[in-house]
């Protein structure tokens, strides 16, 4: 399998691996079902690491904004009918559909997967706290 950079699209000899998340798995499944899969290994080449980082941050920011907007739309479509005419199941279903579409928009249009190594490293604060707690437990009493 060839290693292909997801930013520049070039075949590269080495690079940082991309995490195999749900979006990547579903794209691979669809392509394999249609028999058009190339089964490339997705990487980010060293020269595009900074560009990937910026795209990933933009994607995460857009996703957060769309989730907030979807929540507001859902709350409005549930509460407004209650205050005006009473509970409406139709409004709740339309609100859920709208919210789902709003959350899927950035995923469909600008998904940038995380790097595999970035997902496996634990947060620095939790690792250090765990070592301190373990050190306190091992104190011997005389």
Secondary structure, 3 states (H helix, E strand, C coil): CCEEECCCCCECCCCEEECCCHHHHHHHHHHHHCCCCCCCEEEECHHHHHHHHHHHHHHHHHHHHHHHHHHHHHHHHHHHHHHHCCCCHHHHHHHHHHHHHHHHHHHHHHCCCCEHHHHHCCCHHHHHHHHHHHHHHCCCCC
